[in-house]
Amino acid sequence: MQTYHYLLASQKFLLEEEPLEEVLRERRRYYQEHEKVLDFWLVKQPAFLESPGFGDVKQRCPQPAVAVISTDKTLITWLKLRLEYVITGDFKAPTETLPDPLASLEAAPQS
């Protein structure tokens, strides 16, 4: 079982009002330059919010939500320092009630 750390906020805030795309692009470039495996993901409408124990977190976050999920706690702490009005936390997965830590409730585009 792996511990996943997350930074959570509304999609409008993180994807439209904050420079998150630029920040993640810089971080990705840093990982490539240092030959580090990517250990963070952007997940729209993260399914983990529907798992038992996340009701309070979901209620505190305007919907639809978006999360940056990582196995690196330092990355999430660094992002929290750069962004305001976000919720952070962690969870362990996979579990019976949370089989896929990176799952999204957003419908896949129709072809």
N, CA, C and O atoms as a GROMACS GRO file, in nm:
protein
  444
    1MET      N    1   0.085  -0.118   0.000
    1MET     CA    2   0.000   0.000   0.000
    1MET      C    3   0.090   0.124   0.000
    1MET      O    4   0.193   0.128   0.067
    2GLN      N    5   0.049   0.223  -0.075
    2GLN     CA    6   0.126   0.347  -0.094
    2GLN      C    7   0.051   0.464  -0.029
    2GLN      O    8  -0.072   0.467  -0.030
    3THR      N    9   0.126   0.559   0.026
    3THR     CA   10   0.064   0.682   0.076
    3THR      C   11   0.066   0.785  -0.037
    3THR      O   12   0.169   0.810  -0.099
    4TYR      N   13  -0.051   0.843  -0.062
    4TYR     CA   14  -0.066   0.948  -0.162
    4TYR      C   15  -0.100   1.077  -0.090
    4TYR      O   16  -0.183   1.078   0.001
    5HIS      N   17  -0.038   1.184  -0.130
    5HIS     CA   18  -0.062   1.317  -0.074
    5HIS      C   19  -0.136   1.397  -0.180
    5HIS      O   20  -0.112   1.380  -0.300
    6TYR      N   21  -0.225   1.484  -0.135
    6TYR     CA   22  -0.303   1.559  -0.233
    6TYR      C   23  -0.316   1.706  -0.196
    6TYR      O   24  -0.307   1.744  -0.079
    7LEU      N   25  -0.336   1.785  -0.300
    7LEU     CA   26  -0.371   1.926  -0.289
    7LEU      C   27  -0.501   1.938  -0.366
    7LEU      O   28  -0.509   1.897  -0.482
    8LEU      N   29  -0.602   1.995  -0.303
    8LEU     CA   30  -0.737   1.996  -0.359
    8LEU      C   31  -0.794   2.137  -0.358
    8LEU      O   32  -0.775   2.212  -0.262
    9ALA      N   33  -0.862   2.172  -0.465
    9ALA     CA   34  -0.931   2.302  -0.474
    9ALA      C   35  -1.034   2.292  -0.586
    9ALA      O   36  -1.045   2.190  -0.654
   10SER      N   37  -1.109   2.399  -0.604
   10SER     CA   38  -1.207   2.399  -0.713
   10SER      C   39  -1.133   2.408  -0.846
   10SER      O   40  -1.024   2.466  -0.856
   11GLN      N   41  -1.193   2.349  -0.949
   11GLN     CA   42  -1.134   2.355  -1.083
   11GLN      C   43  -1.119   2.499  -1.128
   11GLN      O   44  -1.017   2.537  -1.184
   12LYS      N   45  -1.220   2.580  -1.102
   12LYS     CA   46  -1.215   2.720  -1.144
   12LYS      C   47  -1.094   2.790  -1.082
   12LYS      O   48  -1.021   2.862  -1.151
   13PHE      N   49  -1.072   2.767  -0.954
   13PHE     CA   50  -0.960   2.832  -0.887
   13PHE      C   51  -0.825   2.782  -0.940
   13PHE      O   52  -0.742   2.862  -0.982
   14LEU      N   53  -0.804   2.650  -0.939
   14LEU     CA   54  -0.672   2.597  -0.976
   14LEU      C   55  -0.643   2.605  -1.126
   14LEU      O   56  -0.528   2.626  -1.165
   15LEU      N   57  -0.744   2.587  -1.209
   15LEU     CA   58  -0.718   2.580  -1.352
   15LEU      C   59  -0.739   2.711  -1.426
   15LEU      O   60  -0.692   2.728  -1.538
   16GLU      N   61  -0.811   2.805  -1.364
   16GLU     CA   62  -0.836   2.932  -1.432
   16GLU      C   63  -0.775   3.052  -1.361
   16GLU      O   64  -0.725   3.144  -1.426
   17GLU      N   65  -0.779   3.053  -1.228
   17GLU     CA   66  -0.734   3.171  -1.154
   17GLU      C   67  -0.589   3.164  -1.108
   17GLU      O   68  -0.527   3.268  -1.088
   18GLU      N   69  -0.536   3.046  -1.092
   18GLU     CA   70  -0.398   3.029  -1.046
   18GLU      C   71  -0.310   2.978  -1.160
   18GLU      O   72  -0.360   2.916  -1.254
   19PRO      N   73  -0.181   3.004  -1.153
   19PRO     CA   74  -0.090   2.960  -1.259
   19PRO      C   75  -0.046   2.814  -1.241
   19PRO      O   76   0.072   2.783  -1.259
   20LEU      N   77  -0.139   2.725  -1.208
   20LEU     CA   78  -0.104   2.586  -1.179
   20LEU      C   79  -0.039   2.517  -1.298
   20LEU      O   80   0.058   2.443  -1.281
   21GLU      N   81  -0.091   2.540  -1.418
   21GLU     CA   82  -0.035   2.476  -1.536
   21GLU      C   83   0.113   2.510  -1.551
   21GLU      O   84   0.196   2.423  -1.578
   22GLU      N   85   0.145   2.637  -1.534
   22GLU     CA   86   0.284   2.681  -1.544
   22GLU      C   87   0.370   2.618  -1.435
   22GLU      O   88   0.482   2.574  -1.461
   23VAL      N   89   0.320   2.614  -1.314
   23VAL     CA   90   0.393   2.557  -1.201
   23VAL      C   91   0.422   2.408  -1.226
   23VAL      O   92   0.534   2.363  -1.204
   24LEU      N   93   0.322   2.334  -1.272
   24LEU     CA   94   0.341   2.191  -1.298
   24LEU      C   95   0.434   2.168  -1.417
   24LEU      O   96   0.510   2.071  -1.418
   25ARG      N   97   0.428   2.255  -1.516
   25ARG     CA   98   0.518   2.244  -1.631
   25ARG      C   99   0.664   2.264  -1.584
   25ARG      O  100   0.753   2.191  -1.626
   26GLU      N  101   0.686   2.364  -1.498
   26GLU     CA  102   0.820   2.387  -1.444
   26GLU      C  103   0.868   2.265  -1.364
   26GLU      O  104   0.983   2.225  -1.376
   27ARG      N  105   0.779   2.209  -1.285
   27ARG     CA  106   0.815   2.093  -1.203
   27ARG      C  107   0.846   1.972  -1.291
   27ARG      O  108   0.940   1.897  -1.263
   28ARG      N  109   0.769   1.955  -1.397
   28ARG     CA  110   0.793   1.843  -1.489
   28ARG      C  111   0.929   1.858  -1.557
   28ARG      O  112   1.003   1.760  -1.571
   29ARG      N  113   0.961   1.979  -1.599
   29ARG     CA  114   1.092   2.005  -1.659
   29ARG      C  115   1.204   1.975  -1.560
   29ARG      O  116   1.304   1.914  -1.596
   30TYR      N  117   1.187   2.017  -1.436
   30TYR     CA  118   1.285   1.989  -1.330
   30TYR      C  119   1.306   1.838  -1.316
   30TYR      O  120   1.419   1.791  -1.306
   31TYR      N  121   1.195   1.761  -1.314
   31TYR     CA  122   1.205   1.616  -1.301
   31TYR      C  123   1.283   1.557  -1.420
   31TYR      O  124   1.368   1.470  -1.402
   32GLN      N  125   1.254   1.605  -1.540
   32GLN     CA  126   1.322   1.554  -1.658
   32GLN      C  127   1.472   1.586  -1.653
   32GLN      O  128   1.555   1.500  -1.684
   33GLU      N  129   1.507   1.708  -1.615
   33GLU     CA  130   1.647   1.748  -1.606
   33GLU      C  131   1.724   1.664  -1.505
   33GLU      O  132   1.843   1.640  -1.522
   34HIS      N  133   1.656   1.621  -1.400
   34HIS     CA  134   1.720   1.542  -1.294
   34HIS      C  135   1.691   1.393  -1.307
   34HIS      O  136   1.719   1.314  -1.216
   35GLU      N  137   1.636   1.355  -1.422
   35GLU     CA  138   1.604   1.215  -1.453
   35GLU      C  139   1.525   1.149  -1.341
   35GLU      O  140   1.550   1.034  -1.303
   36LYS      N  141   1.429   1.223  -1.289
   36LYS     CA  142   1.342   1.174  -1.183
   36LYS      C  143   1.210   1.129  -1.244
   36LYS      O  144   1.155   1.196  -1.332
   37VAL      N  145   1.159   1.017  -1.199
   37VAL     CA  146   1.032   0.965  -1.249
   37VAL      C  147   0.919   1.054  -1.198
   37VAL      O  148   0.915   1.091  -1.080
   38LEU      N  149   0.826   1.088  -1.287
   38LEU     CA  150   0.710   1.169  -1.246
   38LEU      C  151   0.632   1.096  -1.139
   38LEU      O  152   0.599   0.978  -1.154
   39ASP      N  153   0.603   1.167  -1.030
   39ASP     CA  154   0.528   1.108  -0.920
   39ASP      C  155   0.414   1.200  -0.877
   39ASP      O  156   0.374   1.202  -0.761
   40PHE      N  157   0.362   1.276  -0.974
   40PHE     CA  158   0.246   1.360  -0.946
   40PHE      C  159   0.153   1.361  -1.066
   40PHE      O  160   0.195   1.348  -1.182
   41TRP      N  161   0.023   1.376  -1.035
   41TRP     CA  162  -0.080   1.370  -1.137
   41TRP      C  163  -0.187   1.474  -1.108
   41TRP      O  164  -0.218   1.499  -0.991
   42LEU      N  165  -0.242   1.533  -1.212
   42LEU     CA  166  -0.355   1.624  -1.201
   42LEU      C  167  -0.481   1.543  -1.231
   42LEU      O  168  -0.492   1.483  -1.337
   43VAL      N  169  -0.574   1.542  -1.136
   43VAL     CA  170  -0.696   1.461  -1.151
   43VAL      C  171  -0.818   1.552  -1.132
   43VAL      O  172  -0.840   1.607  -1.025
   44LYS      N  173  -0.897   1.566  -1.240
   44LYS     CA  174  -1.023   1.640  -1.230
   44LYS      C  175  -1.127   1.550  -1.168
   44LYS      O  176  -1.134   1.431  -1.197
   45GLN      N  177  -1.209   1.609  -1.083
   45GLN     CA  178  -1.314   1.537  -1.012
   45GLN      C  179  -1.262   1.404  -0.954
   45GLN      O  180  -1.307   1.296  -0.992
   46PRO      N  181  -1.165   1.415  -0.862
   46PRO     CA  182  -1.103   1.294  -0.808
   46PRO      C  183  -1.203   1.203  -0.737
   46PRO      O  184  -1.282   1.248  -0.653
   47ALA      N  185  -1.198   1.075  -0.771
   47ALA     CA  186  -1.291   0.978  -0.716
   47ALA      C  187  -1.266   0.951  -0.568
   47ALA      O  188  -1.357   0.907  -0.497
   48PHE      N  189  -1.144   0.977  -0.519
   48PHE     CA  190  -1.118   0.949  -0.378
   48PHE      C  191  -1.209   1.028  -0.285
   48PHE      O  192  -1.231   0.988  -0.170
   49LEU      N  193  -1.264   1.140  -0.333
   49LEU     CA  194  -1.355   1.221  -0.251
   49LEU      C  195  -1.486   1.147  -0.220
   49LEU      O  196  -1.557   1.183  -0.126
   50GLU      N  197  -1.517   1.044  -0.298
   50GLU     CA  198  -1.638   0.965  -0.274
   50GLU      C  199  -1.614   0.850  -0.176
   50GLU      O  200  -1.708   0.780  -0.138
   51SER      N  201  -1.490   0.829  -0.136
   51SER     CA  202  -1.456   0.721  -0.045
   51SER      C  203  -1.496   0.756   0.098
   51SER      O  204  -1.503   0.873   0.134
   52PRO      N  205  -1.522   0.653   0.179
   52PRO     CA  206  -1.555   0.678   0.320
   52PRO      C  207  -1.444   0.760   0.387
   52PRO      O  208  -1.325   0.736   0.366
   53GLY      N  209  -1.485   0.855   0.469
   53GLY     CA  210  -1.389   0.938   0.541
   53GLY      C  211  -1.355   1.069   0.474
   53GLY      O  212  -1.284   1.151   0.532
   54PHE      N  213  -1.403   1.091   0.352
   54PHE     CA  214  -1.372   1.215   0.280
   54PHE      C  215  -1.491   1.310   0.269
   54PHE      O  216  -1.483   1.412   0.200
   55GLY      N  217  -1.601   1.278   0.335
   55GLY     CA  218  -1.720   1.363   0.327
   55GLY      C  219  -1.694   1.506   0.369
   55GLY      O  220  -1.740   1.600   0.303
   56ASP      N  221  -1.620   1.525   0.477
   56ASP     CA  222  -1.591   1.660   0.526
   56ASP      C  223  -1.502   1.736   0.428
   56ASP      O  224  -1.523   1.855   0.403
   57VAL      N  225  -1.403   1.667   0.373
   57VAL     CA  226  -1.312   1.730   0.276
   57VAL      C  227  -1.391   1.773   0.152
   57VAL      O  228  -1.375   1.885   0.103
   58LYS      N  229  -1.475   1.684   0.102
   58LYS     CA  230  -1.555   1.715  -0.017
   58LYS      C  231  -1.648   1.832   0.010
   58LYS      O  232  -1.666   1.919  -0.076
   59GLN      N  233  -1.707   1.835   0.129
   59GLN     CA  234  -1.799   1.943   0.164
   59GLN      C  235  -1.728   2.078   0.172
   59GLN      O  236  -1.787   2.181   0.140
   60ARG      N  237  -1.602   2.078   0.213
   60ARG     CA  238  -1.525   2.202   0.226
   60ARG      C  239  -1.473   2.255   0.093
   60ARG      O  240  -1.436   2.372   0.084
   61CYS      N  241  -1.468   2.171  -0.010
   61CYS     CA  242  -1.410   2.210  -0.138
   61CYS      C  243  -1.520   2.240  -0.239
   61CYS      O  244  -1.604   2.153  -0.266
   62PRO      N  245  -1.520   2.360  -0.297
   62PRO     CA  246  -1.618   2.389  -0.402
   62PRO      C  247  -1.605   2.290  -0.518
   62PRO      O  248  -1.494   2.252  -0.557
   63GLN      N  249  -1.718   2.249  -0.570
   63GLN     CA  250  -1.722   2.151  -0.679
   63GLN      C  251  -1.748   2.222  -0.812
   63GLN      O  252  -1.812   2.327  -0.812
   64PRO      N  253  -1.703   2.170  -0.923
   64PRO     CA  254  -1.621   2.050  -0.935
   64PRO      C  255  -1.480   2.078  -0.885
   64PRO      O  256  -1.429   2.189  -0.894
   65ALA      N  257  -1.419   1.973  -0.831
   65ALA     CA  258  -1.287   1.984  -0.771
   65ALA      C  259  -1.180   1.930  -0.865
   65ALA      O  260  -1.208   1.856  -0.959
   66VAL      N  261  -1.058   1.968  -0.836
   66VAL     CA  262  -0.941   1.913  -0.904
   66VAL      C  263  -0.834   1.890  -0.797
   66VAL      O  264  -0.825   1.964  -0.700
   67ALA      N  265  -0.755   1.785  -0.816
   67ALA     CA  266  -0.650   1.752  -0.720
   67ALA      C  267  -0.518   1.730  -0.790
   67ALA      O  268  -0.513   1.679  -0.903
   68VAL      N  269  -0.412   1.768  -0.723
   68VAL     CA  270  -0.279   1.724  -0.761
   68VAL      C  271  -0.249   1.614  -0.659
   68VAL      O  272  -0.250   1.638  -0.538
   69ILE      N  273  -0.221   1.496  -0.708
   69ILE     CA  274  -0.194   1.381  -0.624
   69ILE      C  275  -0.050   1.338  -0.647
   69ILE      O  276  -0.005   1.330  -0.761
   70SER      N  277   0.022   1.311  -0.538
   70SER     CA  278   0.162   1.274  -0.550
   70SER      C  279   0.201   1.175  -0.441
   70SER      O  280   0.139   1.169  -0.335
   71THR      N  281   0.304   1.099  -0.469
   71THR     CA  282   0.362   1.014  -0.366
   71THR      C  283   0.470   1.090  -0.288
   71THR      O  284   0.528   1.037  -0.194
   72ASP      N  285   0.496   1.214  -0.328
   72ASP     CA  286   0.598   1.297  -0.267
   72ASP      C  287   0.534   1.407  -0.182
   72ASP      O  288   0.481   1.504  -0.236
   73LYS      N  289   0.539   1.392  -0.051
   73LYS     CA  290   0.479   1.490   0.040
   73LYS      C  291   0.544   1.628   0.024
   73LYS      O  292   0.476   1.730   0.036
   74THR      N  293   0.673   1.631  -0.004
   74THR     CA  294   0.744   1.758  -0.020
   74THR      C  295   0.688   1.838  -0.137
   74THR      O  296   0.676   1.960  -0.128
   75LEU      N  297   0.654   1.772  -0.245
   75LEU     CA  298   0.596   1.841  -0.361
   75LEU      C  299   0.463   1.906  -0.323
   75LEU      O  300   0.439   2.022  -0.359
   76ILE      N  301   0.378   1.835  -0.252
   76ILE     CA  302   0.248   1.891  -0.214
   76ILE      C  303   0.267   2.008  -0.118
   76ILE      O  304   0.197   2.109  -0.129
   77THR      N  305   0.361   1.996  -0.025
   77THR     CA  306   0.391   2.108   0.066
   77THR      C  307   0.441   2.228  -0.013
   77THR      O  308   0.400   2.341   0.015
   78TRP      N  309   0.529   2.205  -0.110
   78TRP     CA  310   0.581   2.312  -0.194
   78TRP      C  311   0.469   2.381  -0.272
   78TRP      O  312   0.465   2.504  -0.281
   79LEU      N  313   0.376   2.301  -0.328
   79LEU     CA  314   0.263   2.358  -0.401
   79LEU      C  315   0.173   2.440  -0.309
   79LEU      O  316   0.126   2.547  -0.346
   80LYS      N  317   0.150   2.389  -0.188
   80LYS     CA  318   0.064   2.461  -0.093
   80LYS      C  319   0.124   2.598  -0.060
   80LYS      O  320   0.050   2.695  -0.041
   81LEU      N  321   0.255   2.605  -0.052
   81LEU     CA  322   0.320   2.733  -0.024
   81LEU      C  323   0.306   2.831  -0.140
   81LEU      O  324   0.308   2.952  -0.120
   82ARG      N  325   0.292   2.780  -0.262
   82ARG     CA  326   0.278   2.865  -0.380
   82ARG      C  327   0.134   2.904  -0.408
   82ARG      O  328   0.109   3.005  -0.473
   83LEU      N  329   0.041   2.826  -0.360
   83LEU     CA  330  -0.101   2.849  -0.388
   83LEU      C  331  -0.176   2.873  -0.257
   83LEU      O  332  -0.139   2.818  -0.153
   84GLU      N  333  -0.279   2.953  -0.262
   84GLU     CA  334  -0.361   2.977  -0.144
   84GLU      C  335  -0.496   2.909  -0.163
   84GLU      O  336  -0.531   2.866  -0.273
   85TYR      N  337  -0.570   2.901  -0.055
   85TYR     CA  338  -0.708   2.850  -0.060
   85TYR      C  339  -0.716   2.708  -0.113
   85TYR      O  340  -0.802   2.676  -0.194
   86VAL      N  341  -0.626   2.623  -0.067
   86VAL     CA  342  -0.627   2.483  -0.106
   86VAL      C  343  -0.638   2.395   0.018
   86VAL      O  344  -0.610   2.439   0.130
   87ILE      N  345  -0.678   2.273  -0.002
   87ILE     CA  346  -0.688   2.175   0.104
   87ILE      C  347  -0.582   2.069   0.076
   87ILE      O  348  -0.567   2.027  -0.039
   88THR      N  349  -0.509   2.026   0.177
   88THR     CA  350  -0.411   1.921   0.159
   88THR      C  351  -0.441   1.807   0.256
   88THR      O  352  -0.506   1.825   0.358
   89GLY      N  353  -0.392   1.691   0.221
   89GLY     CA  354  -0.409   1.574   0.306
   89GLY      C  355  -0.342   1.455   0.243
   89GLY      O  356  -0.265   1.468   0.147
   90ASP      N  357  -0.371   1.338   0.298
   90ASP     CA  358  -0.314   1.216   0.241
   90ASP      C  359  -0.408   1.099   0.265
   90ASP      O  360  -0.501   1.106   0.345
   91PHE      N  361  -0.382   0.992   0.193
   91PHE     CA  362  -0.457   0.869   0.207
   91PHE      C  363  -0.370   0.754   0.160
   91PHE      O  364  -0.272   0.773   0.089
   92LYS      N  365  -0.408   0.635   0.200
   92LYS     CA  366  -0.337   0.515   0.157
   92LYS      C  367  -0.422   0.442   0.054
   92LYS      O  368  -0.545   0.436   0.066
   93ALA      N  369  -0.357   0.388  -0.047
   93ALA     CA  370  -0.428   0.315  -0.152
   93ALA      C  371  -0.330   0.218  -0.216
   93ALA      O  372  -0.209   0.239  -0.206
   94PRO      N  373  -0.377   0.116  -0.280
   94PRO     CA  374  -0.517   0.081  -0.299
   94PRO      C  375  -0.574   0.012  -0.175
   94PRO      O  376  -0.504  -0.055  -0.099
   95THR      N  377  -0.705   0.032  -0.158
   95THR     CA  378  -0.780  -0.035  -0.052
   95THR      C  379  -0.909  -0.087  -0.114
   95THR      O  380  -0.937  -0.062  -0.232
   96GLU      N  381  -0.985  -0.158  -0.036
   96GLU     CA  382  -1.112  -0.211  -0.086
   96GLU      C  383  -1.206  -0.098  -0.127
   96GLU      O  384  -1.277  -0.108  -0.227
   97THR      N  385  -1.208   0.011  -0.049
   97THR     CA  386  -1.298   0.123  -0.079
   97THR      C  387  -1.234   0.228  -0.169
   97THR      O  388  -1.303   0.318  -0.218
   98LEU      N  389  -1.104   0.216  -0.191
   98LEU     CA  390  -1.032   0.312  -0.277
   98LEU      C  391  -0.931   0.235  -0.362
   98LEU      O  392  -0.811   0.242  -0.338
   99PRO      N  393  -0.981   0.162  -0.462
   99PRO     CA  394  -0.893   0.075  -0.541
   99PRO      C  395  -0.797   0.150  -0.634
   99PRO      O  396  -0.687   0.102  -0.660
  100ASP      N  397  -0.837   0.267  -0.684
  100ASP     CA  398  -0.753   0.343  -0.778
  100ASP      C  399  -0.736   0.485  -0.727
  100ASP      O  400  -0.829   0.565  -0.737
  101PRO      N  401  -0.620   0.519  -0.673
  101PRO     CA  402  -0.600   0.652  -0.615
  101PRO      C  403  -0.605   0.766  -0.716
  101PRO      O  404  -0.623   0.881  -0.678
  102LEU      N  405  -0.589   0.735  -0.844
  102LEU     CA  406  -0.586   0.839  -0.947
  102LEU      C  407  -0.714   0.843  -1.030
  102LEU      O  408  -0.720   0.911  -1.132
  103ALA      N  409  -0.816   0.770  -0.988
  103ALA     CA  410  -0.942   0.765  -1.063
  103ALA      C  411  -1.012   0.901  -1.062
  103ALA      O  412  -1.002   0.978  -0.966
  104SER      N  413  -1.084   0.926  -1.171
  104SER     CA  414  -1.160   1.049  -1.187
  104SER      C  415  -1.306   1.014  -1.212
  104SER      O  416  -1.339   0.912  -1.273
  105LEU      N  417  -1.394   1.101  -1.164
  105LEU     CA  418  -1.537   1.085  -1.190
  105LEU      C  419  -1.578   1.156  -1.319
  105LEU      O  420  -1.692   1.147  -1.363
  106GLU      N  421  -1.483   1.228  -1.379
  106GLU     CA  422  -1.512   1.300  -1.502
  106GLU      C  423  -1.531   1.199  -1.616
  106GLU      O  424  -1.452   1.106  -1.633
  107ALA      N  425  -1.637   1.218  -1.691
  107ALA     CA  426  -1.667   1.127  -1.804
  107ALA      C  427  -1.560   1.140  -1.911
  107ALA      O  428  -1.514   1.251  -1.942
  108ALA      N  429  -1.521   1.028  -1.966
  108ALA     CA  430  -1.425   1.029  -2.077
  108ALA      C  431  -1.491   1.092  -2.199
  108ALA      O  432  -1.612   1.075  -2.219
  109PRO      N  433  -1.414   1.164  -2.282
  109PRO     CA  434  -1.473   1.226  -2.402
  109PRO      C  435  -1.525   1.120  -2.498
  109PRO      O  436  -1.464   1.014  -2.515
  110GLN      N  437  -1.638   1.150  -2.561
  110GLN     CA  438  -1.698   1.058  -2.659
  110GLN      C  439  -1.627   1.075  -2.793
  110GLN      O  440  -1.595   1.187  -2.833
  111SER      N  441  -1.603   0.964  -2.861
  111SER     CA  442  -1.539   0.971  -2.992
  111SER      C  443  -1.641   0.962  -3.102
  111SER      O  444  -1.606   0.966  -3.220
   0.00000   0.00000   0.00000
